[in-house]
Amino acid sequence: MEKDIEIALFVLRSGGTILYPTDTIWGIGCDATDPEAVKLVHEIKNREDNKGLIVLVDDPKMIKNYVEEVPQKALDFIKNPKEPTTIIYPKAKNLAPNIIANDGSVGIRVVDDEFCRELIRKFKKPLVSTSANYGGTEAPANFKDIHVDIVCDVDYVVKWGQGRKQKNSKPSKIIRLMANGKHEVIREA
C-alpha cells in the first residue's frame, strides 16, 4: 500500500490522474483544486467539463476549507453514517471551478477506506472521485469490471485492492442540504 500511495502522490502533485479503489466503487481521481487535472478526468470519461464531480476528504475537519459553511445537520450525517454518504453543500470554495456545479454547490464525502484516507491525509488536499466508467454503463465495483480504455487513459493505476471486491460495491448515497435546514435524498445507495 505504501508504494502505491507514494506513486499516486507523485502523479497527483504532477497534475495527473489516477484509477483507485474508494470506500464504494473504483474511481478516477485527481487533485480537486487543479482545473487542468479535473479537465483530464472529464476527458477520460468523455463528459462535458461543466458537470460537477464528487470530492473526497479524509476527515470532517477538511470540509470547512472547501465550503462556506458546514451545517450541524451535515456533521450529524457524517458522524452516524449507515452507508457511504456524499453531501452536497452550497457555496463551494477553494476548489477547481470545473468541479463545482453551476449553482455553486459541491458534493463531498468523508471516506471510510484505509487507502483513500491515507492517500488524502498525505496529499493534504481533497481528491476528485468519479466512477471509473462511461456514461450509461454500470459503475465498477471490481477492478476487472473497468473498461480497458479507462485503465489505459489514466496516468497511474493503483495496485492496492485490485483483487478484492469493494465492501460497498455501489455508488454512495447523495444528500443535498437545503438553505431551510432540510435535506433531500438525490440518490439512494
Summary of the structure (lengths in Angstrom):
residues: 189
radius of gyration: 15.2
end to end distance: 27.4
largest distance: 45.9
contacts: 608
relative contact order: 0.26
helix: 30%
strand: 22%
